[in-house]
Amino acid sequence: MKTNERTGADDSRMFKKSVVAVYETETFFDLLKDVLHPGGLQLTKRALETAQVDKHCTVLDIACGKGESIFLLAKEFGCRGVGIDLSFPKIARATAGTKEKNFDTGFSFLVSDAEVLPFADGVFDVVLSECSFSVLPAKRKAASEIARVLKPGGRLVITDIVLKTVDDGSLPDNTAASTGLTLPCIGGAVSVAEYIEIFKESGLYDAYTEDHSKALKKIGYQMALSFGGLEEFLQTLSSELCCTSRKEGTESLCRIEPNRKTAASGKPGYALIRVTKPRY
Ligand SMILES: C[S@@+](CC[C@H](N)C(=O)[O-])C[C@H]1O[C@@H](n2cnc3c(N)ncnc32)[C@H](O)[C@@H]1O
């Protein structure tokens, strides 16, 4: 089995619950507010442009969070579609956001797992995924689901944490050495080459990539300003998750995925990757 693929229904359910809980924390909100990916909506716009989104497109946003990218899609690109996320509070917020807008967004929101898409084959022109593929335990399953729901000629565009090779043998700078903790998006990251391979195996080709690692660095600066650094941020996050788990009686929410793979093989960067489903 390749890295980052998990098995076992219970294990997978608990893992996903823990991941979702991380991005629902106030600590995360304090750092990034409502747009939970490096580069903000400026990078969202760039991703949508590279996927040639226009008003005729039907778009699916995988793990859409509170729907900020969808509101941009509706307002600036005039297209329609669906946003899904596994977090109930996030989808509730996104749905409320739709009602608060003074324009018809043309989008609906659904609580759903990105690895099992509740859509028929070939219905979307574009699938967007921002800082979300990295948190998915079964990336191949998600990629083949995306390939299934895309129309022939449809595009998948992701922006996500990626692993860059460390050739000097030093520890990567994302490691909170004393805690052994990291964020799901960093712990679950793979390299650009691995993403391209996963997409190819699912029938998505013609990869186009851009490096946006500077956007990740900016978040590092924000972390330093607001919390003192990554380690302090992770400690605050961990304490909040422990409080939540005590209240809910769900011990596993305490855990932030250990920084196994990243520590071993790479520094985190941020990249845009676009792939296409062939027409024939
Ligand atoms: C880093 S946030 C990115 C959110 C949004 N794309 C954005 O850029 O603001 C990751 C999101 O993935 C969602 N998520 C985690 N696991 C998921 C899964 N298996 N299926 C769908 N959404 C998931 C979380 O609830 C969270 O909203």
PDBQT file of the ligand as one rigid body, heavy atoms in Angstrom, charges set to zero:
ROOT
HETATM    1  C1  LIG A 301      -7.918  23.415   5.487  1.00  0.00    +0.000 C 
HETATM    2  S1  LIG A 301      -9.665  23.361   5.437  1.00  0.00    +0.000 S 
HETATM    3  C2  LIG A 301      -9.985  24.072   3.827  1.00  0.00    +0.000 C 
HETATM    4  C3  LIG A 301     -11.412  24.582   3.690  1.00  0.00    +0.000 C 
HETATM    5  C4  LIG A 301     -11.719  25.363   2.393  1.00  0.00    +0.000 C 
HETATM    6  N1  LIG A 301     -11.409  24.598   1.215  1.00  0.00    +0.000 N 
HETATM    7  C5  LIG A 301     -10.969  26.676   2.393  1.00  0.00    +0.000 C 
HETATM    8  O1  LIG A 301     -10.019  26.808   1.621  1.00  0.00    +0.000 OA
HETATM    9  O2  LIG A 301     -11.345  27.575   3.174  1.00  0.00    +0.000 OA
HETATM   10  C6  LIG A 301      -9.994  21.650   5.192  1.00  0.00    +0.000 C 
HETATM   11  C7  LIG A 301     -11.493  21.330   5.113  1.00  0.00    +0.000 C 
HETATM   12  O3  LIG A 301     -11.650  19.950   4.799  1.00  0.00    +0.000 OA
HETATM   13  C8  LIG A 301     -12.832  19.489   5.446  1.00  0.00    +0.000 C 
HETATM   14  N2  LIG A 301     -12.738  18.029   5.435  1.00  0.00    +0.000 N 
HETATM   15  C9  LIG A 301     -11.881  17.241   6.116  1.00  0.00    +0.000 A 
HETATM   16  N3  LIG A 301     -12.040  15.959   5.775  1.00  0.00    +0.000 NA
HETATM   17  C10 LIG A 301     -13.015  15.917   4.832  1.00  0.00    +0.000 A 
HETATM   18  C11 LIG A 301     -13.627  14.865   4.089  1.00  0.00    +0.000 A 
HETATM   19  N4  LIG A 301     -13.247  13.602   4.234  1.00  0.00    +0.000 N 
HETATM   20  N5  LIG A 301     -14.595  15.193   3.196  1.00  0.00    +0.000 NA
HETATM   21  C12 LIG A 301     -14.994  16.485   3.040  1.00  0.00    +0.000 A 
HETATM   22  N6  LIG A 301     -14.460  17.509   3.734  1.00  0.00    +0.000 NA
HETATM   23  C13 LIG A 301     -13.477  17.230   4.614  1.00  0.00    +0.000 A 
HETATM   24  C14 LIG A 301     -12.763  20.175   6.791  1.00  0.00    +0.000 C 
HETATM   25  O4  LIG A 301     -14.008  20.191   7.447  1.00  0.00    +0.000 OA
HETATM   26  C15 LIG A 301     -12.275  21.570   6.387  1.00  0.00    +0.000 C 
HETATM   27  O5  LIG A 301     -13.358  22.434   6.119  1.00  0.00    +0.000 OA
ENDROOT
TORSDOF 0
